[in-house]
Amino acid sequence: MNVKSRAKVGAAFGVAALGLGILAAPASADPNPITDYRQLAGVGSDTTQYVMNGIGDSVTNASGKIIASWNATGTAGVKTKATGCDSVARPDGSSAGINALNADLTAGTNCIDFARSSRGPADTSTTDLTFIPYAKDGVTYATDLGSTLPTNLTKAQLAAIYQCSSTEFPNAKPLLPQSGSGTRTFWLAAIGITESQVGSCVDQTIQEHNGVAIANGNQLMPYSIAQWIAQGKGFADVPNRRGESRLRNINGTTPTTGSGSALALNTAFDAGFLRDVYNVVPTAKLGNSVIAATFVGSASKVCASGTTISSYGFGTVSNCGVTTVTGER
């Protein structure tokens, strides 16, 4: 079966398996319409783009919808504000979004107000940016439905596979997301290897959370559990990119609980493969009334969106809205 056929089969399976009763909660790919210049413009992580689109379509204040969240992929440039921001380069991934926010701060253009990130700060010695957690995700490995690889691997086995040194699975063909992906950064840290230890057998060119990239039975890739769940729910404008991929166990623990419309992140999944996800804002703007009301504190509009957060496959977190995590400039 070719890749295109596999994608069609995977999409059909995803909708059928999860049921039609949850099709009524649409998401948006970029603000809809794109000329809807809302109060806060965000860019960055592929992992959290859909849940932030969903939150953006539901949270409001006296001036209307607050959040305009631009997807990681699409047109090369986006217009984030009505004036002065006509061609902002679209960042693909957490690091790219954070870098774009930093560049905007340096230039003083005010075209980007926050960055989506599926990883924490890489540099905690600085305080220019504040990482604000709001949801829980997990990352596991995915393989093809008919994979020749086991449906359970240990951290040590995964590390060996990604270093291309596995004697147990010498024919494994590991895949990694694009450079700048927060999932890539998190995954390598979770399995205990560095960028310099990634082996030459690893294909490092795929877009994250795109299961259609798994075209052979000996391939595997890291996959956001929340993304995989959301892609199968039939949400409008959330493409089902799962293909025939299936999420697999790590250290004997399953990544999900329930089935059908009740499929959810297993918050008891191996702790080393669970992560908070963040919205990143300039520390100097934490006192801005719109930013504070939207992101800061357990009563913030994002933190009050627990139903939306859960519907996109994420878990809620007790530290939602906490602003003590700073860094990265």
Steps between C-alpha positions, in 0.01 A plus 500: 500500500648839405526796735198678357281193534624444853408855592145451373464176690643658816266796476198277453605281791556800728152642448329165516687385809436814700138542401304777337357646818800728551504667160317804630802672659686670212846651507650765275819486296632853553250772596185471294474725309870580482409869511364446852778690675447409861669651804779243548685332212685174564725267299718193551431144608329253269406291806277765656377686194158336488418530868602866494285553191211345690563720803539802272157441353337485843662756731388861479502829685313827444693554175416158352713192438842533660736238351608470138720190482685434175580140407855371463459426130313668216583809300858621541391831647208613715348839575453505876375855556297745294793738454877464502508119502423412140758224444606319814693181418300201622704314767485119487543358849554606860856628463415685180203665672708599802771638273240699307363644825853598605566661162174692526598625845839613372348678202218648706246423228232351729388258231524191725362495853564141606661179383362148534753253643488129567825518694622698797769768487840399370671777697370570850774751580314779322166661579392671178232243424256322728378147426145452628377137525137421423465134396658155521614294201702185454725374224535138400619322190270410216536222246302370207194284566686201353838589649780247542608688814367420848195678640698565818856630531707617793678833526834322453378322187374827352829672578692227320269517198544877469875467534490236224679258733221254580599135476144390578344700216778567250253556216296767681466824308438783748349834397537838671304825461648806338763712671341749737224263604430499872398137468840415354678675789278335760521152343879490487521614863235245603687205346827634641704603197626830363481646151862403442418136580225468238615232257545528126216253434241750633283682247481853642287664232140424598240744628409412856179309576460389139441126517473474122881529503512145638503320168673173597458237769841562656456875554412678824460862603423705814140617509308731733231291667262797511557578133434139398174501696385835360583404141261207523202691637373635173533864606452740211838630380702260715651278229521133580870447434517168683501276192522142629713600797426365846629626836713245686589426862818608677640307795181293504261793543228592251484864379120526495197396699145431387383454143280662240387847603641435850857447375728716716859562603611255767626737768662196665716444191872466569583828674814555295285527188238741637547874455335831569431723201531876516409837364805728508461874555744788550565532874478878473143467372367281782337810642311567177133459592409292193802268526450457875128425471561256215800300622594577861358315800261213552202727429640619165293451189732228368498312831121528515482318165546154652220344294659621176845390614371149577304475176826541306660208682698688765483460874448787741776607740498625857761767418296658221583867466803494732757757386809391691664325202712756316784492252614489139622816342 
